[in-house]
Amino acid sequence: GDASIREILDMTTGLKYSEDYSDPKAEIWTFSAAGNPLPKPANYTGPRSYYEYLETVQKSGEHGDAFAYKTINTDVMGWIVSRVTNKSIPEILSERIWKPLGTNYDGYFQIDGAGIAFAGGGFNANLRDMAMFGEMIRNKGYFNGQQILPRVLIEDIMKGGDQEAFSKSVYSSLENWSYRNMWWITHNEH
């Protein structure tokens, strides 16, 4: 693909992909079938993993123009991180965030039939550990006596994304919102 990392992180990619769950022909259903860890039916001819599905996604429109929440952007980012680090998303999350937080329990990921973690929404954890993560974000990446994520990263998230690109999305009820680094930003005092 020709989208930049910034466009992937801010979900301003121009990709043919719909998450309209009321549409039985939306691409989300092919993506979900590809990621299903159960054996595929004998007559199944579609992609057999998240990564195989991502290789089929076509460009539609211009990258960087408008925000559109597409889970596949998160899975693309997970694939990029895995390729660059030569580690799986669960390994990276465990080493860089979960263990330094001092969490009480292991988190776990939903995986596909190839063992690929679903980066776009397959992470599960208990409430106490997620609260620790939230407190670390609130404290600009600092928690458990250490700087776990760079302060500058958290500040970049908090400043928000391109509100003009966000205003072109289907989220008209989210006035003054934006999306930055895979975070929804309200641009209010809270």
N, C-alpha and C positions, 0 to 999 in steps of 0.2 A: 503494500500500500504506500500511498504518498502523503498520508497525514503526518503532521508533526507530533512530537510527544506532547506539546502544549495543547494541541487540538484534541488529542486523545484524553488527556487529563481533564480538560474542560468540557468534554463531550460536545464539541463543535465540528465533529466529523460529518461529512456528507456521504452517508452510507445507505444503501438500500436495506433497511432493516426496520421492522415495526414490532413494537411490544403492545399492540392493541389486542389484549387478551380476549376481547369479544369477537375478534375476526379469526375464524378457523384457518384462514390462509396466511395469517401474519407469520413472518419469519421466526418469531419467538418459538413457535411450535416445532419447527425443524431443528432449531438450536437445542430445544429441550429434549427432543428425540435423540440427537447426537450425544447429549450429555447423560442420558439415562444409563445408569450402571448395570441395569439388567440386560441379559442377552437380547439381541435384536431378533425380530422374527425372520424366518428363512427367506422371505421375499423382500426384506428391507434392503434398499439400494442407496440410502443417504449416507451422510457423514457419520462416522462411528466414534467420534470424540469431539470435545470442544475445539481443539486445535484444527481438526479436519474441517469442522464447520467454518471456522474463521477464515480458512483459505478459500471459501466459496463466496464470501461477501463481496458485493460489487459496489463501486462508487456510484453515488447518485447525488448530483449537486456539487457545490464547492465546499471544501473544508474551511472552517473558520468563520463562516457566515452566520450560522444560527445554532443555538443550543437545542439539542434534542437528546433526552435521556435514553441511552442505549446501553444495556448491560454488556453488550459485546465489547464496548470500549474498555471496560474494566478487565475483561478477560484478555484482550489484546495487551493491556498494560501488564497484567500478570505474566503473560507469555514473554514479553520483552524483558521484564525483571528476571525471570527464570533463565532466559538465554544469556543475559549479561552476567549474572552471578553464578550460573551453572548450578543453581539450587532451586528446589521447588518453592512455591509460595508458602506452604506450611513451614518449611525449614527457615525461610527468611523471616517470617512473622515471629516464629518462636525465638530465634537468635537475637533479632534486633529490637523486638518490642515485648513479647509475652514474658520471656525470662527476666529481662531487666525490670519490668513492672513488678515482679515478685508475685505473680498471680497465684491463686489458690488451686486452680484446676487447669488441666489441659483444655485448650479449645480444640475443635475439630472441624474439618472441611468435608463437604459433600464432594465426592469424586465421580468421574465418569468411568466407563468400562476400561479405559487405558490407564487409569490411576491419576488422571490430571485433576487437580483441585479446581473447583468452580470459584474463581476469584470474584465473579460478579454477584455473589450473594450467598455463597455456600458456607460461610464461616459461622460457627455456633460456639457460644460461650455462656457461662453463667452470669447472672446479674451483677454480683459483687466484682468480678473481674472486669466486666465491661464498665462498671462505675470507676474502677481504677484507671482504665484507659481514658475515660471522659475527663477525669481529674487531671491526668497528664496533659491532655489537650488544653484544658482550662488554664493550666499553669505553664503554657507556652513550651510544652515538650519536656518539662521537668517533673520527675516523680521518683519516689523511693531513694532520695538522696543523690540523684544523678540526672543529667540531661540526656534523655532517651532519644528524642527527636530534636533536630536543630531548631532553635528558637525562630530563626529566620524563615523556616518552612511553615511553622504555625502562623507567624505573622502574615506570610504570603497568602495562606488559606483565608485568614480572617479579613483581609482587605477585600476579598470577593473577586468575582470574575467580571466579564464583559456584560454589563446590564443591557446593552443594546442587542447583543446576540441572544440573551435570555428572553428579551421582550418579543422576539420572533418565534418563540416556542409555543406549544399548546397550553402552557401554564399561565393563562391570563389572570387567574385569580391570585397568583403569587406576585403581586405588584412590588416593584423595587428589589426583587430577589436576584440572585445570580448563582453561578456554579463555578467553583474553583478547585482544582486539584482533587476532584472527586468528592467534593463537599458542597452541600446546599448552603447558601449563605443568605440570611434574611435582611441584612443591612438595617437592622433595628438595634435598639440599645440592649437587647437581651442576647 
